[in-house]
Amino acid sequence: MDNTQTLTDQYPQVKEMMAKKPIFWKNPDYGKSADLPFSKEEIFDAVARWDRFAPFIEAAFPETANMHGIIESPLIRLDKMKQLFNQDHQTAIAGSLFLKADSQLPISGSIKSRGGIYEVLKFAEHVALTKGDLKPTDNYAILRSPKYKQLFAQYGVMVASTGNLALSVGIAASTFGFKTTVYMSRDAKEWKKAKLRASGVNVVELDTDFSSVIPKAREAAAKDDQIHFIDDEGSRDLFIGYAVAGVRLKKQLDDLNIKVDQNHPVVVYLPAGVGGSPSGVTFGLKTIIGENIHAIFCEPTHVPSVTLGMMTKLNNEISVFDIGLDGKTAADGLAVGRPSRIAGKVMRTLLFGSTTFQDPTIYKYEAQLMDTEHITVEPSAAAGFTAIERAITEVPDFNSENATHIVWATGGSMMPESERRVDHAKGEALLKS
Ligand SMILES: *Cc1c(COP(=O)(O)O)cnc(C)c1O
């Protein structure tokens, strides 16, 4: 991208992004009609697949027993956090505040348990139906038998990840018995690598930044047609796995008698890295819940890759490095300089807008969430809180008493205690300063 002048002329906010200023971008195409490359049927097909696998999951992962093998997170009301937020900010939240605690999802403790595990299930089912003698009406717990383990051992699963996708794919795939390899950059968290190795996963560490890890992994996987590569930059299965959240959240809102209509908007705040998980979730929410639920993406000022791609409509053809940013952030799930091939395109008419934040603020919210609600999330997962003030001040409808704000906490319950304490201290120092 040698023509940043043209870009900044056409999209003045690019200039603010280049200066690393926090921005609020309102999507001019929001709500227009568009042909989407995914359908509602695909979401329900995925829900049915998760249901078929529930007996397998319940048997393989005892922590899912209370949910009978369904992997879902709680929707938690944050009254104390809202009170604290309102003391700290000029504009108070008039509506109610909730946390969608994907940080507590089984297996990876992150939103990646939605997409990553779903893609592994879909691959396992394909192998078992076409190369084994599984029937869709069978109890899928039989996939734990030695016969199927031997079958799965002839196949491989590969993925490249900054951390959480590796955990979800790695643990799920190795549980089936697939030969499982994850590619990570050397700076990925040590405890995640250790956990994967303990599950029998082959962890390949590369001494490069993350953007070159995915191509390396893709290349390795392409050499062997028995290997299924999970592509965080453009997988349809990952996307649909995330979209199932729409069905699940609808039920949770119904159960809490939370209305969603023109006078009762719901605003959902989602951190974006490559853009796959927030886009898949948003597609699910818009498809299942409709026009009165609104999604806002949150990205670091140093890595606003999805925002830049969508604003300029260049999507994955532009990276944050092209506008002179360094792509560095403490929010390691969000440190992706180039967006996914599908996210921005599918989000063109579905995303309300996006915001960017300065790194330190996420530590502040992470610490406040620990202090007020005793909930642990990782830095990336606190990003949603940074967008609320901009949203309620710039969109008056969102600051009605009838509005519901949902911060999507994308990960963190499996973070070791030592790391949790370090993060808390960082947040506390900022709160005192
Ligand atoms: C992966 C991840 C994200 C962002 O998801 P993308 O699909 O990369 O946009 C946000 N938070 C956490 C904790 C994650 O692991």
PDBQT file of the ligand as one rigid body, heavy atoms in Angstrom, charges set to zero:
ROOT
HETATM    1  C1  LIG A 501      -9.198 -15.365  19.269  1.00  0.00    +0.000 C 
HETATM    2  C2  LIG A 501      -9.552 -14.420  20.323  1.00  0.00    +0.000 A 
HETATM    3  C3  LIG A 501     -10.167 -13.202  20.033  1.00  0.00    +0.000 A 
HETATM    4  C4  LIG A 501     -10.442 -12.714  18.637  1.00  0.00    +0.000 C 
HETATM    5  O1  LIG A 501     -10.968 -13.650  17.731  1.00  0.00    +0.000 OA
HETATM    6  P1  LIG A 501     -10.603 -13.552  16.189  1.00  0.00    +0.000 P 
HETATM    7  O2  LIG A 501     -11.322 -14.671  15.553  1.00  0.00    +0.000 OA
HETATM    8  O3  LIG A 501      -9.124 -13.673  16.063  1.00  0.00    +0.000 OA
HETATM    9  O4  LIG A 501     -11.055 -12.197  15.751  1.00  0.00    +0.000 OA
HETATM   10  C5  LIG A 501     -10.484 -12.386  21.085  1.00  0.00    +0.000 A 
HETATM   11  N1  LIG A 501     -10.227 -12.728  22.367  1.00  0.00    +0.000 NA
HETATM   12  C6  LIG A 501      -9.647 -13.892  22.685  1.00  0.00    +0.000 A 
HETATM   13  C7  LIG A 501      -9.396 -14.214  24.112  1.00  0.00    +0.000 C 
HETATM   14  C8  LIG A 501      -9.300 -14.778  21.681  1.00  0.00    +0.000 A 
HETATM   15  O5  LIG A 501      -8.710 -15.931  21.998  1.00  0.00    +0.000 OA
ENDROOT
TORSDOF 0
